[in-house]
Each structure stands twice: as C-alpha cells, then as structure tokens.
Amino acid sequence: AWILDSLKKRRTEFLAKEQIRTFVGSWNVNGKPPPTDTKLLSSWLGFVPDGSQVELDDLPELVILGFQELDVRAEAFVYNNSVKDMEWTEAVERSMGAARGALIKLATKQLIGMFIMVYARADVVAHIEGVQTASVGCGIMGVMGNKGAVAVRLVYKDTPMCFVCAHLAHDAAQVDRRNAQFHDLCQRLAFAGTASDPNPLTPSSDVVGGGLADGERAHTVFDHSYIVWFGDLNYRLAIDTGDMNDILARGEHRSLLGLDQLQIVRMNKQAFAGFDEGRIEFAPTYKYVAGTSQYDARRRPAWCDRVLWWTRPGCEDGVNSIEYTSVDSICTSDHKPVRAQLRMDVWKVDVERRRAVYLEVLRELDKFEN
C-alpha cells in the first residue's frame, strides 16, 4: 500500500491523463424486431445529430450497445444459429444518422439472444488496440447460453477496459442463483493472451522478477483498469408491498429502491462488491405490457436493466456517471431500454520514466526498512 500511495503522489511524472466519454446502452428486446421508426432507436442513443452534419466532439469516443433476448426461437437456442444480429445491426446503424460515418465498428459478439456491439469514434481508433471478444453460457445445466454473458476487451492508449453484457436468471426468488452466476462469469470469462498488470501506476512484474510465463494465464474480467457490466441482470424487488402500482402512479418510484435486490446484494458483498452505479432517477424498466408504457399488473415491477462499473485499485474515481436513464417512448418490448454516459480517465504511460520512479520508490522503502 505504501508503494502504491507513493506512486500516486508522483504519477504526474509519468502519466498523461485525458478524459473520454463512453456511451453504454442495454435493452432486452423480448424477441421483437427493431422498431420501424428509426427515430425511436435514435432517441435511445441520444447522441444522433438532427441534420446531416456531425461534430466529432459532440460524439462519445466509445459506443457500447448490448441486447438480450435478441432471438427467442427454439432453433436459436438449440443450434445457436441466430440470424437476428444482422437485422439489429442494420437498424442501429441506420438510426445513427450522420454519426454513422464517424463511428467505426470494432467488435461484435453474440451468444444466442445476447449481443454486444462496440464502436469507436474515427479519430480515436488509432489509440485502441488489443480488441478481443469472449462469451460464456451459464443457463440450463450451468452452461447453456440462454443465460450468460458476451464481452469485449480493449486497450485505450495504456488503459485496459472490459465491457460485459449479461443476462442473468429470472424470477424474484432466484437472487442466490443470480449471485452465483455473476461469480461464475467472473471466473469463466477469459480472453486469449497473457494477463499483465492493468494498473497504470505500476510497471509489469518483470521489473521485480517473478512475472507470468507466456501463455500461463489468460486475461479475466478483473485484469483491467475498468469493467463496465451491464444488461438484464434480472434483480427484482425483494418483497411486494401491496401498493406498488399506486406508488408508481404517483411517480414515487425512488421510495422502492430500498427493496432493490441488486443494491442489497452489493451492500452485503454477495455479488458486484466494489461496483458502482449512477443514481437511479428513472422508473422500473420491467415488466410492461408490450406496445405500451403500462406495467403488467400481474408482475412485480423491477429495475432489471442496469449499468455498473468497477475500477481497479489505483484507478479510483476514474469513471463517473454523466447520464443514467431509461427511454419510456420505446414500447415494443416488455422492458424499457436504458442508457448511461460515462466519463472515463485514460492514460498514456511514459514507460521508462515510470520504471525509474518505481525503482526510486523501492529504494526509499529499502532505506526505511533497513
């Protein structure tokens, strides 16, 4: 801890920091086709210019979109041969309008109904490397892809980050199973290559010896400076108060957040310990009568659809929420889409200078101990 604190105090000597904006959108589409009106999807994205001109600075540097239940056909489940990804990709890109030409697709990954798309603004693509994808099923028998996650990792300048789009077990009573699935995905999601230290403050372990041998361990989700974990996490309200519909009709939905299972398990460190989330000001995103903005009276409303993030020690306060909301005007599914805009610190490291500072700090420690 003393070494890390010392490096933090001297980080301006070897780190050049800048801030980027990252858009994250999530939607469980309930097997429905894309809306025919592209303006609806544009309203979800939020950054689409009105006319034919686009200013690069008005667009986020990264755009991450995740879908759940893209395809609910039985043959898609049995054979993992979904054909819906192209349909949704084309619809999303049409809805980007003039912004489409300024955004470069970096990666996509699909596992049955889960689908993640990652775009980068054209002027920052040269700063991004190491793009990889992964997927893991954790549904039926613990391995089937009806539940699970798709993920993309990338390195922006010298800042590795991981984006995980997940769909966890449904039903209010399955909170323990959702917790277990989270931990299972954390262990099993892996990217090819050898894991290295993702902390921009510290040089790789070969400086002090004992580094990993090539190929010994792949990157896991926690081998990054940041994780953004989003999707239909399916956490529900812990109990039914009996007057939820009246509470929601009065617009007092925030009074129900104390019953939110996800906040409870985070507080108790049962799952998503150390993760942060923007302030929830929007109404529960599930369950609606499809085609309307009316809740299904037969089901308990819940904030199933979420965006959270984790920052590695040494990168604290590196992610902040600019916006976190749902889009009530889109009614095709029984879920409302959500979006988050995040401000993220990224670093460019002067490797030789960092190594020199690190060794100076070690020498100071050696003098103190001896």
Stockholm file with secondary structure:
# STOCKHOLM 1.0

chainA/1-370         AWILDSLKKRRTEFLAKEQIRTFVGSWNVNGKPPPTDTKLLSSWLGFVPDGSQVELDDLPELVILGFQELDVRAEAFVYNNSVKDMEWTEAVERSMGAARGALIKLATKQLIGMFIMVYARADVVAHIEGVQTASVGCGIMGVMGNKGAVAVRLVYKDTPMCFVCAHLAHDAAQVDRRNAQFHDLCQRLAFAGTASDPNPLTPSSDVVGGGLADGERAHTVFDHSYIVWFGDLNYRLAIDTGDMNDILARGEHRSLLGLDQLQIVRMNKQAFAGFDEGRIEFAPTYKYVAGTSQYDARRRPAWCDRVLWWTRPGCEDGVNSIEYTSVDSICTSDHKPVRAQLRMDVWKVDVERRRAVYLEVLRELDKFEN
#=GR chainA/1-370 SS CHHHHHHHHTGGGTEEEEEEEEEEEEEECTTCCCCSCHHHHHHHHCCCCSSSCCCGGGSCSEEEEEEESSCCCHHHHHHCCCCHHHHHHHHHHHHTGGGGGGEEEEEEEEETTEEEEEEEEGGGGGGEEEEEEEEEECSGGGTCTTSEEEEEEEEETTEEEEEEEEECCCSGGGHHHHHHHHHHHHHHCEESSCCCCCCTTSCCGGGTSCCCCTTSSCEETTSSSEEEEEEECCCCBSSCCSCHHHHHHTTCGGGGGGGBHHHHHHHTTSSSTTCEECCCCSCCCBCBCTTSSCBCTTSCCBCCEEEEEEECTTCTTCEEEEEEEECTTCCSSSSCCEEEEEEEEEEEECHHHHHHHHHHHHHHHHHHHC
#=GC SS_cons         CHHHHHHHHTGGGTEEEEEEEEEEEEEECTTCCCCSCHHHHHHHHCCCCSSSCCCGGGSCSEEEEEEESSCCCHHHHHHCCCCHHHHHHHHHHHHTGGGGGGEEEEEEEEETTEEEEEEEEGGGGGGEEEEEEEEEECSGGGTCTTSEEEEEEEEETTEEEEEEEEECCCSGGGHHHHHHHHHHHHHHCEESSCCCCCCTTSCCGGGTSCCCCTTSSCEETTSSSEEEEEEECCCCBSSCCSCHHHHHHTTCGGGGGGGBHHHHHHHTTSSSTTCEECCCCSCCCBCBCTTSSCBCTTSCCBCCEEEEEEECTTCTTCEEEEEEEECTTCCSSSSCCEEEEEEEEEEEECHHHHHHHHHHHHHHHHHHHC
//
